[in-house]
Amino acid sequence: MTGSSGSKRALRQRLATQWAESVENWFSQDQSVRTGFLDTAILDALGDARGKNVIDIGCGEGRFSRVLARQGASVTGVDLTQAFIDRARSLAGDTESYLVDDAERLDQVPDGTFDLAVSYIVLVDLLDFAASIDAAFRVLRAGGRFVVCNIHPIRSSVPGGWIKHGNDKLFYPVDDYMHEGPRQWSWGDRPFINMHRPLSSYLTAFRRSGFTLEGLHEPTPSRDQLEAHPTFDDEFRAPNFILYVLLKPG
Ligand SMILES: C[S@@+](CC[C@H](N)C(=O)[O-])C[C@H]1O[C@@H](n2cnc3c(N)ncnc32)[C@H](O)[C@@H]1O
């Protein structure tokens, strides 16, 4: 085994286990950036989910899967972290089912099954993000849509966030942008890794898997969202999120 395949294996292992070790952090995390901002953008990008067969890839504890189910979709949520799937199952309604599976393979999911697929801030957690895009392509029917929300690449090149003077946010640093790879930051008292890639790597992977790019959005909060959450004004300075709307050609 070479050093690089050994370190890749160690990184894969770390990425696979860090969520299981952070379940309590996640359960106690404020979700308002999702509930008060991103959900709207993702639901708009997905379009009418009523009566649709939807897969939520990297569903966590199923919060957004339940949102989709309330809209009338039949939802399959997939996540690698058993504790999240246990929680999702305990809260599931009749039109939801949940699987422990790897987003990079979706081994338990048959081909051509879904009208819509969503990946809600998951690609930054994956070593082989291109494999996950291929897997989403495989499980969608022809004409199906894949909505990917991810951390914006301008926010993932440097861990640690805004450069501040006191409480004033001066700027958000970008560096080593073209160097794909892990970036370590701290979540509470734990080290945590996100994978950084430049924008061109994502667009290349989408095209290679066969998707057509229908839309690319850098969501910003509406006036009402901003009124309810004034700190979301950051999104106008250095957007934290990016949304790709992809079509599996018919
Ligand atoms: C930031 S959370 C997002 C959860 C959910 N999509 C949401 O936005 O509320 C990332 C999720 O990806 C899951 N994950 C990480 N690596 C995975 C993999 N290889 N396969 C499937 N899920 C994975 C984690 O367990 C975690 O639930």
The ligand as an ORCA input file, in Angstrom:
! r2SCAN-3c Opt
* xyz 0 1
  C     -24.551     18.622      6.732
  S     -25.401     17.126      7.030
  C     -26.834     17.418      6.031
  C     -28.036     16.644      6.438
  C     -29.317     17.029      5.667
  N     -29.145     16.866      4.239
  C     -29.729     18.434      5.989
  O     -29.364     19.344      5.257
  O     -30.402     18.647      7.012
  C     -24.478     15.961      6.027
  C     -25.048     14.559      6.074
  O     -24.323     13.742      5.159
  C     -24.230     12.450      5.720
  N     -23.137     11.733      5.039
  C     -21.807     11.966      5.132
  N     -21.136     11.107      4.342
  C     -22.064     10.316      3.747
  C     -22.007      9.248      2.820
  N     -20.826      8.816      2.332
  N     -23.151      8.684      2.417
  C     -24.357      9.114      2.889
  N     -24.472     10.122      3.776
  C     -23.348     10.727      4.193
  C     -23.999     12.689      7.187
  O     -24.298     11.559      7.970
  C     -24.940     13.864      7.421
  O     -26.213     13.410      7.784
*
